[in-house]
Amino acid sequence: MKTMSNDEFAKRMMLLAKPASEFKPSAYYDADGDCIEFLAKPDPFYEERVDDLVTVYYSQKTGEVIGSLLKGVSKLARRLAQKLPGFLITIQDGRIRLEHLFLAGMWLQKSEPQAIDLLAYKKLAEIAERTSVDVSAELCAAA
């Protein structure tokens, strides 16, 4: 588990403490943890691990998908560069749309995924597209 500095922790807590009217869906790439955390809504949540890449966040209020944690993102970027070289074309202005990462992660499954896993990936891609969330493409540069 990654250790955050006091400043990083304070910034994250301030983001989460914003009133719902000020909340903006966002994704944050953590280079030390090599992960992307995505939050589409400011609800309290519980999480469920889908596979070695994705953990889904569900709203405690409504049960709907409201975000996720993507782990091993640089490894995913390397696999994408090898198996789907056209994927790098989707990077614009140093940013990559989060829904593209969810879809690519789904396409690169090593084994036959369970239907519920596919549903989670599709729902996350849909939410990321609807909220227009993107992340820095620096994680793809190492690929």
Secondary structure, DSSP 4 states (H G I P E B T S, - for coil): -PPPPHHHHHHHHHHHHS-TTT---EEEEETTTTEEEEESS---EEEEE-SSSEEEEEETTT--EEEEEEE-HHHHHHHHHHH-GGGGGG-BTTEEEHHHHHHHHHHT-SS---HHHHHHHHHHHHHHHHHT-EEETHHHHT-
